[in-house]
């Protein structure tokens, strides 16, 4: 009985420990203004990939302006900044058109990276 | 809720929406330059024609690709207005769908061309990296 109680306590401790394990890959978010955005690769500074990111910018109503590449670029920067990335490289854009649930949208994609010292 | 002729009208609206829908951004190339890359690029990764290209050749083709992308995107954007008018006509006017369908433009050829241009541009970026060519200003 005592052994069983110890076993249950140990299992519970392991569960709690697993919940509180910090994510060593988590990076503090940055300001979108400092995130570099380029359609090229960056070769003069070594970097590590954080994540490939996708964004979709939609127009709110039929009377709103169509989304532009600048809007997509802004969203890519924002998403990269939330991930703590330094730059988004190899940026590319889809074509402007109607979305499934809106009157206009444009998609974008890029690779969020963080520079290594 | 819908009148007896609402079926064809809904089908026409759906067809127009699909014709003018936004395309996905082309896929990203494999990683060959990050610190975690699984392997380094070699000349064997390229066709003999690509291997023979000089930095000037690569730069010239990249500029040509950038110009073609700009023209193609402009063509898609120009048809956007036409597609929106067609959808509006069928949705709110709704009497004759056929002219609106004829007026719409799917731009499938342009979208395929853009995807191919991005793929070629990715290849040229990698080739330029391998050959230590100077980077071009971002378009």
gemmi code that builds the backbone of each chain (N, CA, C; Angstrom):
import gemmi

chains = {
    "A": [
        ("UNK", (0.836, -1.220, 0.000), (0.000, 0.000, 0.000), (0.865, 1.262, 0.000)),
        ("UNK", (1.907, 1.235, 0.843), (2.794, 2.388, 0.920), (3.558, 2.582, -0.402)),
        ("UNK", (3.919, 1.442, -0.970), (4.621, 1.482, -2.261), (3.729, 2.087, -3.354)),
        ("UNK", (2.458, 1.695, -3.303), (1.500, 2.208, -4.282), (1.357, 3.730, -4.136)),
        ("UNK", (1.282, 4.188, -2.873), (1.133, 5.622, -2.624), (2.355, 6.395, -3.158)),
        ("UNK", (3.519, 5.820, -2.927), (4.748, 6.448, -3.434), (4.748, 6.500, -4.958)),
        ("UNK", (4.263, 5.417, -5.527), (4.209, 5.342, -6.993), (3.280, 6.421, -7.561)),
        ("UNK", (2.105, 6.571, -6.935), (1.127, 7.572, -7.384), (1.705, 8.981, -7.216)),
        ("UNK", (2.349, 9.227, -6.068), (2.943, 10.546, -5.828), (4.039, 10.852, -6.852)),
        ("UNK", (4.839, 9.841, -7.140), (5.921, 10.009, -8.121), (5.360, 10.322, -9.500)),
        ("UNK", (4.323, 9.581, -9.893), (3.693, 9.805, -11.203), (3.114, 11.215, -11.283)),
        ("UNK", (2.467, 11.648, -10.186), (1.877, 12.995, -10.165), (2.971, 14.058, -10.277)),
        ("UNK", (4.085, 13.831, -9.573), (5.190, 14.797, -9.639), (5.741, 14.898, -11.055)),
        ("UNK", (5.852, 13.745, -11.723), (6.363, 13.754, -13.097), (5.423, 14.510, -14.028)),
        ("UNK", (4.118, 14.316, -13.815), (3.136, 15.007, -14.643), (3.243, 16.513, -14.475)),
        ("UNK", (3.346, 16.942, -13.238), (3.449, 18.377, -12.951), (4.748, 18.932, -13.524)),
        ("UNK", (5.834, 18.154, -13.393), (7.122, 18.601, -13.913), (7.051, 18.773, -15.428)),
        ("UNK", (6.355, 17.861, -16.089), (6.223, 17.944, -17.544), (5.470, 19.199, -17.944)),
        ("UNK", (4.475, 19.564, -17.131), (3.699, 20.759, -17.438), (4.542, 22.019, -17.320)),
        ("UNK", (5.489, 22.019, -16.406), (6.215, 23.253, -16.137), (7.552, 23.334, -16.868)),
        ("UNK", (7.834, 22.342, -17.722), (9.105, 22.384, -18.428), (9.150, 23.592, -19.364)),
        ("UNK", (10.116, 24.464, -19.206), (10.161, 25.631, -20.080), (10.570, 25.230, -21.491)),
        ("UNK", (10.055, 25.941, -22.487), (10.407, 25.694, -23.878), (11.706, 26.425, -24.188)),
        ("UNK", (12.765, 25.631, -24.377), (14.077, 26.246, -24.577), (14.163, 26.970, -25.917)),
        ("UNK", (13.237, 26.647, -26.852), (13.272, 27.289, -28.161), (12.479, 28.587, -28.204)),
        ("UNK", (11.745, 28.882, -27.132), (10.912, 30.084, -27.139), (11.793, 31.327, -27.153)),
        ("UNK", (11.441, 32.274, -28.009), (12.194, 33.525, -28.085), (11.271, 34.667, -27.716)),
        ("UNK", (11.813, 35.678, -27.086), (10.953, 36.815, -26.734), (10.470, 37.516, -28.004)),
        ("UNK", (9.214, 37.962, -28.029), (8.722, 38.673, -29.217), (9.483, 39.973, -29.439)),
        ("UNK", (9.484, 40.413, -30.697), (10.188, 41.652, -31.050), (9.195, 42.648, -31.632)),
        ("UNK", (9.702, 43.829, -31.883), (8.871, 44.820, -32.571), (8.908, 44.520, -34.072)),
        ("UNK", (7.768, 44.532, -34.758), (7.764, 44.253, -36.208), (8.656, 45.193, -36.993)),
        ("UNK", (8.887, 46.391, -36.478), (9.684, 47.377, -37.219), (11.140, 46.931, -37.397)),
        ("UNK", (11.628, 46.109, -36.473), (13.042, 45.724, -36.562), (13.253, 44.448, -37.378)),
        ("UNK", (12.161, 43.816, -37.794), (12.281, 42.570, -38.567), (12.624, 42.916, -40.019)),
        ("UNK", (13.684, 42.286, -40.523), (14.104, 42.505, -41.916), (13.255, 41.610, -42.823)),
        ("UNK", (12.821, 42.165, -43.950), (12.013, 41.403, -44.902), (12.701, 41.461, -46.266)),
        ("UNK", (12.957, 40.300, -46.855), (13.610, 40.298, -48.160), (13.121, 39.130, -49.020)),
        ("UNK", (13.093, 39.363, -50.325), (12.730, 38.290, -51.261), (13.951, 37.435, -51.586)),
        ("UNK", (15.110, 37.857, -51.085), (16.364, 37.135, -51.316), (16.679, 36.223, -50.132)),
        ("UNK", (17.766, 35.466, -50.280), (18.338, 34.750, -49.157), (19.341, 35.699, -48.493)),
        ("UNK", (19.662, 35.483, -47.237), (20.683, 36.298, -46.572), (21.934, 35.442, -46.434)),
        ("UNK", (23.028, 35.922, -47.004), (24.231, 35.096, -47.075), (25.382, 35.630, -46.233)),
        ("UNK", (25.299, 36.904, -45.848), (26.428, 37.490, -45.134), (26.331, 37.346, -43.619)),
        ("UNK", (25.250, 36.737, -43.148), (25.117, 36.495, -41.709), (24.556, 35.088, -41.512)),
        ("UNK", (25.217, 34.270, -40.688), (24.674, 32.928, -40.446), (23.336, 33.009, -39.711)),
        ("UNK", (22.422, 32.158, -40.091), (21.110, 32.198, -39.454), (20.561, 30.794, -39.212)),
        ("UNK", (19.601, 30.750, -38.312), (18.899, 29.506, -37.985), (17.427, 29.713, -38.347)),
        ("UNK", (16.810, 28.688, -38.909), (15.396, 28.815, -39.282), (14.529, 28.702, -38.028)),
        ("UNK", (13.615, 29.655, -37.890), (12.643, 29.580, -36.793), (11.431, 28.782, -37.276)),
        ("UNK", (10.901, 29.203, -38.421), (9.678, 28.564, -38.924), (9.337, 29.144, -40.296)),
        ("UNK", (8.788, 28.327, -41.160), (8.207, 28.856, -42.411), (6.829, 29.405, -42.068)),
        ("UNK", (6.551, 30.624, -42.505), (5.284, 31.252, -42.095), (4.419, 31.620, -43.308)),
        ("UNK", (3.128, 31.532, -43.120), (2.135, 31.891, -44.142), (1.186, 32.925, -43.548)),
        ("UNK", (0.809, 33.888, -44.367), (-0.210, 34.850, -43.930), (-1.225, 35.057, -45.052)),
        ("UNK", (-2.419, 35.450, -44.655), (-3.466, 35.823, -45.611), (-4.052, 37.150, -45.157)),
        ("UNK", (-4.079, 38.103, -46.077), (-4.690, 39.403, -45.759), (-5.982, 39.513, -46.561)),
        ("UNK", (-7.095, 39.797, -45.877), (-8.399, 39.851, -46.541), (-8.993, 41.242, -46.426)),
        ("UNK", (-9.831, 41.576, -47.393), (-10.565, 42.840, -47.261), (-11.815, 42.575, -46.428)),
        ("UNK", (-12.112, 43.510, -45.575), (-13.177, 43.291, -44.599), (-14.562, 43.272, -45.246)),
        ("UNK", (-14.820, 44.206, -46.139), (-16.127, 44.276, -46.803), (-15.903, 44.463, -48.297)),
        ("UNK", (-16.971, 44.382, -49.057), (-16.860, 44.559, -50.511), (-16.411, 45.975, -50.858)),
        ("UNK", (-16.625, 46.911, -49.939), (-16.273, 48.309, -50.194), (-14.858, 48.661, -49.728)),
        ("UNK", (-14.214, 47.742, -49.005), (-12.851, 48.024, -48.534), (-11.868, 47.935, -49.703)),
        ("UNK", (-10.685, 48.529, -49.510), (-9.648, 48.441, -50.544), (-9.106, 47.018, -50.624)),
        ("UNK", (-8.657, 46.633, -51.819), (-8.027, 45.326, -51.980), (-6.722, 45.276, -51.189)),
        ("UNK", (-6.391, 44.110, -50.629), (-5.098, 44.002, -49.939), (-3.945, 44.132, -50.945)),
        ("UNK", (-2.840, 44.663, -50.471), (-1.663, 44.857, -51.332), (-0.492, 44.028, -50.798)),
        ("UNK", (0.584, 44.016, -51.582), (1.796, 43.320, -51.129), (2.351, 43.962, -49.862)),
        ("UNK", (2.186, 45.265, -49.759), (2.662, 45.958, -48.553), (1.900, 45.463, -47.320)),
        ("UNK", (0.591, 45.215, -47.492), (-0.197, 44.682, -46.366), (0.298, 43.290, -45.976)),
        ("UNK", (0.586, 42.459, -46.999), (1.071, 41.099, -46.739), (2.433, 41.158, -46.057)),
        ("UNK", (3.295, 42.054, -46.542), (4.623, 42.204, -45.947), (4.508, 42.605, -44.472)),
        ("UNK", (3.572, 43.509, -44.189), (3.361, 43.962, -42.807), (2.940, 42.787, -41.922)),
        ("UNK", (2.057, 41.936, -42.443), (1.586, 40.780, -41.665), (2.703, 39.767, -41.444)),
        ("UNK", (3.532, 39.570, -42.479), (4.657, 38.638, -42.331), (5.613, 39.126, -41.246)),
        ("UNK", (5.880, 40.432, -41.252), (6.756, 41.010, -40.222), (6.156, 40.822, -38.835)),
        ("UNK", (4.846, 41.059, -38.751), (4.160, 40.953, -37.462), (4.249, 39.517, -36.919)),
        ("UNK", (3.999, 38.557, -37.820), (4.019, 37.153, -37.385), (5.443, 36.734, -36.998)),
        ("UNK", (6.435, 37.176, -37.779), (7.829, 36.846, -37.475), (8.247, 37.472, -36.144)),
        ("UNK", (7.789, 38.699, -35.911), (8.129, 39.390, -34.666), (7.561, 38.644, -33.461)),
        ("UNK", (6.359, 38.111, -33.607), (5.755, 37.336, -32.511), (6.574, 36.088, -32.195)),
        ("UNK", (7.240, 35.551, -33.233), (8.067, 34.355, -33.044), (9.473, 34.696, -32.564)),
        ("UNK", (9.755, 36.001, -32.468), (11.082, 36.435, -32.032), (12.128, 36.348, -33.129)),
        ("UNK", (11.692, 36.308, -34.397), (12.628, 36.179, -35.516), (13.275, 37.526, -35.843)),
        ("UNK", (14.477, 37.457, -36.452), (15.171, 38.683, -36.860), (14.806, 39.091, -38.286)),
        ("UNK", (14.448, 38.109, -39.109), (14.192, 38.424, -40.517), (13.240, 37.408, -41.133)),
        ("UNK", (12.625, 37.822, -42.223), (11.857, 36.885, -43.051), (12.512, 36.901, -44.425)),
        ("UNK", (12.995, 35.749, -44.850), (13.711, 35.680, -46.133), (12.876, 34.923, -47.166)),
        ("UNK", (13.290, 35.029, -48.413), (12.651, 34.309, -49.528), (11.143, 34.580, -49.596)),
        ("UNK", (10.781, 35.814, -49.321), (9.353, 36.185, -49.293), (8.751, 36.076, -50.690)),
        ("UNK", (7.544, 35.571, -50.756), (6.816, 35.452, -52.021), (5.328, 35.692, -51.802)),
        ("UNK", (4.661, 36.061, -52.870), (3.264, 36.466, -52.759), (2.394, 35.655, -53.704)),
        ("UNK", (1.157, 35.427, -53.297), (0.168, 34.853, -54.200), (-0.462, 35.967, -55.013)),
        ("UNK", (-1.423, 35.609, -55.849), (-2.092, 36.650, -56.635), (-3.350, 37.120, -55.912)),
        ("UNK", (-3.705, 38.349, -56.198), (-4.908, 38.935, -55.607), (-6.154, 38.291, -56.215)),
        ("UNK", (-7.123, 37.997, -55.371), (-8.370, 37.414, -55.878), (-9.374, 37.261, -54.760)),
        ("UNK", (-10.468, 36.607, -55.076), (-11.495, 36.417, -54.051), (-11.137, 35.236, -53.159)),
        ("UNK", (-11.514, 35.337, -51.893), (-11.284, 34.238, -50.967), (-12.549, 33.418, -50.804)),
        ("UNK", (-12.456, 32.371, -50.024), (-13.611, 31.505, -49.799), (-14.721, 32.255, -49.047)),
        ("UNK", (-14.301, 33.113, -48.115), (-15.296, 33.789, -47.272), (-15.175, 35.315, -47.316)),
        ("UNK", (-14.530, 35.845, -48.338), (-14.409, 37.295, -48.422), (-14.315, 37.723, -49.879)),
        ("UNK", (-14.358, 39.030, -50.084), (-14.392, 39.580, -51.440), (-13.014, 39.797, -52.022)),
        ("UNK", (-11.993, 39.629, -51.228), (-10.653, 39.809, -51.774), (-9.595, 39.422, -50.769)),
        ("UNK", (-8.584, 38.734, -51.233), (-7.493, 38.379, -50.326), (-6.199, 38.188, -51.098)),
        ("UNK", (-5.098, 38.299, -50.360), (-3.777, 38.019, -50.920), (-2.982, 37.240, -49.880)),
        ("UNK", (-2.256, 36.227, -50.365), (-1.491, 35.389, -49.447), (0.000, 35.637, -49.612)),
        ("UNK", (0.726, 35.367, -48.556), (2.178, 35.532, -48.601), (2.855, 34.458, -47.786)),
        ("UNK", (4.130, 34.264, -48.070), (4.869, 33.181, -47.408), (6.324, 33.599, -47.293)),
        ("UNK", (6.971, 33.143, -46.250), (8.389, 33.445, -46.095), (8.991, 32.556, -45.016)),
        ("UNK", (10.307, 32.655, -44.868), (11.017, 31.822, -43.880), (11.531, 32.731, -42.774)),
        ("UNK", (10.961, 32.568, -41.581), (11.399, 33.379, -40.433), (12.706, 32.798, -39.902)),
        ("UNK", (13.700, 33.677, -39.736), (15.019, 33.212, -39.282), (15.530, 34.094, -38.147)),
        ("UNK", (16.448, 33.527, -37.390), (17.090, 34.297, -36.326), (18.602, 34.233, -36.574)),
        ("UNK", (19.267, 35.372, -36.461), (20.702, 35.422, -36.737), (21.482, 34.793, -35.592)),
        ("UNK", (22.555, 34.096, -35.951), (23.432, 33.504, -34.940), (24.644, 34.407, -34.775)),
        ("UNK", (25.093, 34.567, -33.551), (26.244, 35.456, -33.293), (27.527, 34.835, -33.823)),
    ],
    "B": [
        ("UNK", (-37.081, 30.928, -49.735), (-35.991, 31.890, -49.600), (-35.411, 32.226, -50.977)),
        ("UNK", (-35.196, 31.189, -51.796), (-34.662, 31.415, -53.127), (-35.762, 31.233, -54.158)),
        ("UNK", (-35.713, 32.037, -55.196), (-36.684, 31.878, -56.265), (-36.293, 30.695, -57.137)),
        ("UNK", (-37.165, 30.363, -58.098), (-36.909, 29.168, -58.906), (-35.665, 29.323, -59.776)),
        ("UNK", (-35.297, 30.577, -60.095), (-34.104, 30.735, -60.931), (-32.850, 31.014, -60.108)),
        ("UNK", (-32.944, 30.798, -58.778), (-31.782, 31.100, -57.945), (-30.686, 30.034, -58.082)),
        ("UNK", (-31.069, 28.806, -58.469), (-30.075, 27.741, -58.629), (-29.017, 28.088, -59.651)),
        ("UNK", (-29.419, 28.409, -60.887), (-28.416, 28.788, -61.886), (-27.616, 30.017, -61.485)),
        ("UNK", (-28.313, 30.952, -60.800), (-27.605, 32.165, -60.400), (-26.513, 31.838, -59.375)),
        ("UNK", (-26.870, 30.975, -58.399), (-25.872, 30.577, -57.394), (-24.705, 29.847, -58.050)),
        ("UNK", (-25.036, 28.974, -59.027), (-23.973, 28.252, -59.732), (-23.073, 29.224, -60.475)),
        ("UNK", (-23.691, 30.262, -61.077), (-22.908, 31.253, -61.813), (-22.008, 32.040, -60.866)),
        ("UNK", (-22.553, 32.412, -59.702), (-21.747, 33.155, -58.714), (-20.561, 32.307, -58.265)),
        ("UNK", (-20.850, 31.003, -58.003), (-19.787, 30.099, -57.556), (-18.699, 29.989, -58.630)),
        ("UNK", (-19.142, 29.848, -59.883), (-18.176, 29.736, -60.987), (-17.317, 30.993, -61.081)),
        ("UNK", (-17.939, 32.138, -60.902), (-17.206, 33.408, -60.985), (-16.241, 33.562, -59.822)),
        ("UNK", (-16.684, 33.132, -58.647), (-15.818, 33.239, -57.478), (-14.588, 32.367, -57.662)),
        ("UNK", (-14.816, 31.135, -58.185), (-13.690, 30.235, -58.392), (-12.759, 30.778, -59.475)),
        ("UNK", (-13.348, 31.408, -60.487), (-12.530, 31.954, -61.575), (-11.607, 33.044, -61.063)),
        ("UNK", (-12.097, 33.850, -60.147), (-11.297, 34.993, -59.701), (-10.691, 34.799, -58.330)),
        ("UNK", (-10.491, 33.546, -57.917), (-10.018, 33.347, -56.540), (-8.517, 33.603, -56.415)),
        ("UNK", (-8.110, 33.936, -55.201), (-6.708, 34.232, -54.925), (-5.889, 32.948, -55.007)),
        ("UNK", (-4.650, 33.073, -55.458), (-3.792, 31.884, -55.510), (-2.862, 31.867, -54.306)),
        ("UNK", (-2.414, 30.653, -53.974), (-1.466, 30.490, -52.870), (-0.121, 31.107, -53.258)),
        ("UNK", (0.642, 31.533, -52.253), (2.020, 31.930, -52.525), (2.799, 30.664, -52.868)),
        ("UNK", (3.711, 30.721, -53.847), (4.459, 29.514, -54.235), (5.240, 28.927, -53.055)),
        ("UNK", (5.498, 27.613, -53.098), (6.202, 26.968, -51.975), (7.630, 27.479, -51.803)),
        ("UNK", (8.133, 27.385, -50.590), (9.501, 27.824, -50.303), (10.492, 26.741, -50.741)),
        ("UNK", (11.693, 27.161, -51.145), (12.695, 26.152, -51.534), (13.249, 25.430, -50.309)),
        ("UNK", (13.917, 24.297, -50.548), (14.537, 23.576, -49.437), (15.677, 24.413, -48.857)),
        ("UNK", (15.980, 24.158, -47.604), (17.017, 24.928, -46.914), (18.404, 24.411, -47.293)),
        ("UNK", (19.216, 25.294, -47.844), (20.597, 24.907, -48.152), (21.602, 25.933, -47.630)),
        ("UNK", (21.117, 26.897, -46.852), (22.030, 27.949, -46.404), (21.999, 28.233, -44.893)),
        ("UNK", (21.030, 27.699, -44.163), (21.001, 27.990, -42.720), (22.093, 27.189, -42.006)),
        ("UNK", (22.329, 27.519, -40.747), (23.367, 26.798, -39.997), (22.944, 25.347, -39.746)),
        ("UNK", (21.659, 25.084, -39.824), (21.151, 23.717, -39.586), (20.904, 22.943, -40.879)),
        ("UNK", (21.397, 23.438, -41.994), (21.120, 22.767, -43.275), (21.624, 21.319, -43.227)),
        ("UNK", (20.865, 20.461, -43.900), (21.226, 19.042, -43.856), (22.371, 18.732, -44.819)),
        ("UNK", (22.545, 19.578, -45.836), (23.654, 19.339, -46.774), (24.016, 20.639, -47.488)),
        ("UNK", (25.213, 20.658, -48.060), (25.643, 21.832, -48.827), (25.301, 21.641, -50.300)),
        ("UNK", (25.075, 22.769, -50.960), (24.827, 22.714, -52.401), (26.127, 22.381, -53.131)),
        ("UNK", (25.993, 21.669, -54.241), (27.146, 21.467, -55.132), (26.684, 21.790, -56.550)),
        ("UNK", (27.624, 21.908, -57.452), (27.255, 22.195, -58.847), (26.419, 21.067, -59.447)),
        ("UNK", (26.575, 19.861, -58.894), (25.798, 18.721, -59.410), (24.297, 18.890, -59.185)),
        ("UNK", (23.929, 19.836, -58.309), (22.493, 20.084, -58.067), (21.839, 20.857, -59.220)),
        ("UNK", (22.659, 21.310, -60.182), (22.135, 22.138, -61.264), (22.350, 21.464, -62.617)),
        ("UNK", (21.550, 21.896, -63.574), (21.689, 21.356, -64.926), (23.000, 21.866, -65.532)),
        ("UNK", (23.522, 21.176, -66.541), (24.761, 21.656, -67.174), (24.621, 23.082, -67.699)),
        ("UNK", (23.445, 23.420, -68.223), (23.242, 24.784, -68.731), (23.362, 25.802, -67.604)),
        ("UNK", (22.770, 25.465, -66.454), (22.838, 26.380, -65.309), (24.272, 26.476, -64.779)),
        ("UNK", (24.963, 25.352, -64.759), (26.347, 25.343, -64.271), (27.235, 26.273, -65.091)),
        ("UNK", (26.929, 26.381, -66.390), (27.762, 27.191, -67.296), (27.474, 28.684, -67.189)),
        ("UNK", (26.441, 29.061, -66.441), (26.068, 30.481, -66.379), (27.062, 31.285, -65.539)),
        ("UNK", (27.355, 32.484, -66.007), (28.208, 33.394, -65.237), (27.323, 34.226, -64.309)),
        ("UNK", (27.958, 34.983, -63.415), (27.182, 35.850, -62.515), (26.386, 36.888, -63.308)),
        ("UNK", (26.977, 37.373, -64.410), (26.263, 38.341, -65.255), (25.020, 37.700, -65.872)),
        ("UNK", (25.189, 36.453, -66.341), (24.051, 35.733, -66.931), (22.935, 35.564, -65.894)),
        ("UNK", (23.347, 35.184, -64.680), (22.355, 34.955, -63.613), (21.628, 36.256, -63.293)),
        ("UNK", (22.407, 37.335, -63.152), (21.818, 38.640, -62.854), (20.840, 39.085, -63.935)),
        ("UNK", (21.247, 38.875, -65.200), (20.387, 39.299, -66.319), (19.078, 38.506, -66.322)),
        ("UNK", (19.184, 37.186, -66.101), (17.951, 36.387, -66.109), (17.069, 36.739, -64.919)),
        ("UNK", (17.692, 37.050, -63.793), (16.896, 37.418, -62.615), (16.149, 38.733, -62.848)),
        ("UNK", (16.801, 39.658, -63.496), (16.122, 40.933, -63.803), (14.964, 40.687, -64.774)),
        ("UNK", (15.204, 39.791, -65.721), (14.155, 39.461, -66.701), (12.959, 38.802, -65.985)),
        ("UNK", (13.262, 37.921, -65.034), (12.193, 37.253, -64.274), (11.398, 38.285, -63.473)),
        ("UNK", (12.115, 39.223, -62.853), (11.433, 40.259, -62.052), (10.491, 41.083, -62.928)),
        ("UNK", (10.959, 41.417, -64.142), (10.110, 42.194, -65.059), (8.880, 41.390, -65.481)),
        ("UNK", (9.094, 40.106, -65.795), (7.972, 39.259, -66.227), (6.963, 39.080, -65.092)),
        ("UNK", (7.475, 38.930, -63.862), (6.571, 38.794, -62.708), (5.697, 40.041, -62.562)),
        ("UNK", (6.339, 41.184, -62.724), (5.605, 42.449, -62.579), (4.499, 42.545, -63.640)),
        ("UNK", (4.840, 42.199, -64.875), (3.864, 42.257, -65.970), (2.722, 41.268, -65.726)),
        ("UNK", (3.080, 40.062, -65.293), (2.067, 39.023, -65.083), (1.133, 39.398, -63.930)),
        ("UNK", (1.718, 39.912, -62.852), (0.879, 40.345, -61.726), (-0.060, 41.477, -62.139)),
        ("UNK", (0.451, 42.367, -62.979), (-0.381, 43.484, -63.450), (-1.548, 42.957, -64.280)),
        ("UNK", (-1.297, 41.909, -65.073), (-2.361, 41.322, -65.899), (-3.443, 40.691, -65.015)),
        ("UNK", (-3.010, 40.003, -63.956), (-3.976, 39.383, -63.031), (-4.785, 40.468, -62.316)),
        ("UNK", (-4.089, 41.507, -61.867), (-4.769, 42.600, -61.155), (-5.789, 43.306, -62.055)),
        ("UNK", (-5.439, 43.431, -63.340), (-6.343, 44.115, -64.277), (-7.644, 43.329, -64.429)),
        ("UNK", (-7.540, 42.005, -64.456), (-8.742, 41.173, -64.601), (-9.567, 41.113, -63.325)),
        ("UNK", (-8.939, 41.487, -62.232), (-9.626, 41.469, -60.923), (-10.867, 42.365, -60.973)),
        ("UNK", (-10.706, 43.558, -61.504), (-11.835, 44.491, -61.580), (-12.959, 43.893, -62.425)),
        ("UNK", (-12.580, 43.296, -63.563), (-13.567, 42.705, -64.457), (-14.326, 41.575, -63.746)),
        ("UNK", (-13.594, 40.746, -62.980), (-14.238, 39.639, -62.269), (-15.184, 40.156, -61.184)),
        ("UNK", (-14.775, 41.221, -60.510), (-15.625, 41.764, -59.443), (-16.925, 42.327, -60.023)),
        ("UNK", (-16.801, 42.993, -61.157), (-18.004, 43.540, -61.794), (-18.928, 42.401, -62.226)),
        ("UNK", (-18.332, 41.320, -62.751), (-19.127, 40.174, -63.197), (-19.871, 39.540, -62.024)),
        ("UNK", (-19.177, 39.371, -60.907), (-19.819, 38.794, -59.724), (-20.928, 39.702, -59.223)),
        ("UNK", (-20.662, 40.992, -59.180), (-21.674, 41.950, -58.736), (-22.891, 41.920, -59.626)),
        ("UNK", (-22.672, 41.791, -60.937), (-23.782, 41.778, -61.894), (-24.672, 40.565, -61.672)),
        ("UNK", (-24.029, 39.387, -61.506), (-24.817, 38.160, -61.332), (-25.484, 38.141, -59.957)),
        ("UNK", (-24.757, 38.617, -58.933), (-25.289, 38.553, -57.569), (-26.467, 39.496, -57.363)),
        ("UNK", (-26.322, 40.727, -57.855), (-27.322, 41.733, -57.522), (-28.265, 42.062, -58.685)),
        ("UNK", (-27.778, 41.948, -59.902), (-28.649, 42.134, -61.068), (-29.325, 40.827, -61.362)),
        ("UNK", (-28.480, 39.852, -61.692), (-28.896, 38.473, -61.698), (-29.796, 38.000, -62.808)),
        ("UNK", (-29.949, 38.709, -63.890), (-30.850, 38.221, -64.931), (-30.132, 37.324, -65.929)),
        ("UNK", (-29.017, 37.770, -66.400), (-28.309, 36.989, -67.417), (-26.904, 36.688, -66.905)),
        ("UNK", (-26.633, 35.402, -66.682), (-25.342, 35.035, -66.125), (-24.292, 34.820, -67.200)),
        ("UNK", (-24.708, 34.372, -68.368), (-23.740, 33.984, -69.395), (-22.760, 35.107, -69.770)),
        ("UNK", (-23.221, 36.331, -70.041), (-22.253, 37.379, -70.390), (-21.243, 37.626, -69.271)),
        ("UNK", (-21.708, 37.555, -68.039), (-20.797, 37.783, -66.914), (-19.756, 36.663, -66.841)),
        ("UNK", (-20.204, 35.437, -67.101), (-19.264, 34.312, -67.084), (-18.212, 34.476, -68.183)),
        ("UNK", (-18.684, 34.946, -69.338), (-17.745, 35.151, -70.443), (-16.776, 36.279, -70.124)),
        ("UNK", (-17.244, 37.242, -69.355), (-16.403, 38.405, -69.046), (-15.369, 38.099, -67.982)),
        ("UNK", (-15.594, 37.020, -67.217), (-14.645, 36.719, -66.137), (-13.397, 36.043, -66.702)),
        ("UNK", (-12.330, 36.124, -65.941), (-11.038, 35.587, -66.398), (-10.367, 34.866, -65.236)),
        ("UNK", (-10.032, 33.576, -65.437), (-9.480, 32.801, -64.322), (-7.993, 33.057, -64.119)),
        ("UNK", (-7.266, 33.466, -65.153), (-5.820, 33.724, -65.066), (-5.010, 32.496, -64.670)),
        ("UNK", (-5.523, 31.311, -64.985), (-4.794, 30.092, -64.612), (-3.393, 30.065, -65.234)),
        ("UNK", (-3.323, 30.462, -66.496), (-2.025, 30.435, -67.185), (-1.037, 31.375, -66.491)),
        ("UNK", (-1.517, 32.561, -66.117), (-0.634, 33.535, -65.459), (-0.190, 33.023, -64.084)),
        ("UNK", (-1.132, 32.389, -63.362), (-0.788, 31.880, -62.022), (0.246, 30.749, -62.122)),
        ("UNK", (0.073, 29.872, -63.124), (1.065, 28.804, -63.335), (2.417, 29.402, -63.715)),
        ("UNK", (2.366, 30.437, -64.554), (3.609, 31.067, -64.980), (4.337, 31.691, -63.785)),
        ("UNK", (3.573, 32.327, -62.888), (4.193, 32.940, -61.708), (4.866, 31.885, -60.829)),
        ("UNK", (4.194, 30.749, -60.649), (4.779, 29.678, -59.838), (6.101, 29.211, -60.464)),
        ("UNK", (6.101, 29.043, -61.796), (7.332, 28.605, -62.488), (8.429, 29.666, -62.375)),
        ("UNK", (8.035, 30.929, -62.447), (9.031, 32.005, -62.340), (9.662, 32.016, -60.945)),
        ("UNK", (8.832, 31.797, -59.914), (9.385, 31.738, -58.550), (10.351, 30.560, -58.418)),
        ("UNK", (9.981, 29.419, -59.012), (10.863, 28.237, -58.939), (12.204, 28.532, -59.612)),
        ("UNK", (12.131, 29.167, -60.782), (13.357, 29.482, -61.500), (14.185, 30.499, -60.717)),
        ("UNK", (13.498, 31.468, -60.125), (14.204, 32.470, -59.334), (14.921, 31.818, -58.149)),
        ("UNK", (14.253, 30.849, -57.491), (14.879, 30.133, -56.373), (16.139, 29.398, -56.827)),
        ("UNK", (16.044, 28.776, -58.014), (17.213, 28.059, -58.551), (18.355, 29.035, -58.786)),
        ("UNK", (18.034, 30.198, -59.358), (19.079, 31.183, -59.661), (19.679, 31.776, -58.385)),
        ("UNK", (18.846, 31.940, -57.352), (19.367, 32.436, -56.061), (20.377, 31.437, -55.504)),
        ("UNK", (20.030, 30.148, -55.588), (20.941, 29.110, -55.073), (22.225, 29.048, -55.902)),
        ("UNK", (22.066, 29.174, -57.220), (23.241, 29.142, -58.096), (24.142, 30.343, -57.808)),
        ("UNK", (23.522, 31.499, -57.614), (24.295, 32.708, -57.306), (25.034, 32.550, -55.972)),
        ("UNK", (24.391, 31.884, -55.024), (25.023, 31.628, -53.724), (26.263, 30.762, -53.907)),
        ("UNK", (26.105, 29.709, -54.690), (27.207, 28.759, -54.894), (28.374, 29.412, -55.618)),
        ("UNK", (28.033, 30.316, -56.542), (29.079, 30.965, -57.341), (29.574, 32.265, -56.696)),
        ("UNK", (29.083, 32.555, -55.502), (29.479, 33.772, -54.764), (29.237, 35.037, -55.587)),
        ("UNK", (28.101, 35.081, -56.277), (27.751, 36.274, -57.050), (27.253, 37.363, -56.103)),
        ("UNK", (27.421, 38.630, -56.488), (26.872, 39.707, -55.653), (25.344, 39.625, -55.628)),
        ("UNK", (24.733, 39.966, -54.482), (23.275, 39.875, -54.385), (22.627, 41.035, -55.128)),
        ("UNK", (21.469, 40.737, -55.700), (20.706, 41.776, -56.400), (19.829, 42.510, -55.394)),
        ("UNK", (19.534, 43.785, -55.653), (18.587, 44.471, -54.764), (17.231, 43.802, -54.841)),
        ("UNK", (16.566, 43.673, -53.681), (15.268, 43.002, -53.627), (14.242, 43.777, -54.429)),
        ("UNK", (13.403, 43.040, -55.212), (12.395, 43.723, -56.028), (11.197, 44.082, -55.204)),
    ],
}
model = gemmi.Model(1)
for chain_id, residues in chains.items():
    chain = gemmi.Chain(chain_id)
    for i, (resn, *xyz) in enumerate(residues, 1):
        res = gemmi.Residue()
        res.name, res.seqid = resn, gemmi.SeqId(i, " ")
        for name, pos in zip(("N", "CA", "C"), xyz):
            atom = gemmi.Atom()
            atom.name, atom.element = name, gemmi.Element(name[0])
            atom.pos, atom.b_iso = gemmi.Position(*pos), 0.0
            res.add_atom(atom)
        chain.add_residue(res)
    model.add_chain(chain)
structure = gemmi.Structure()
structure.add_model(model)
structure.setup_entities()
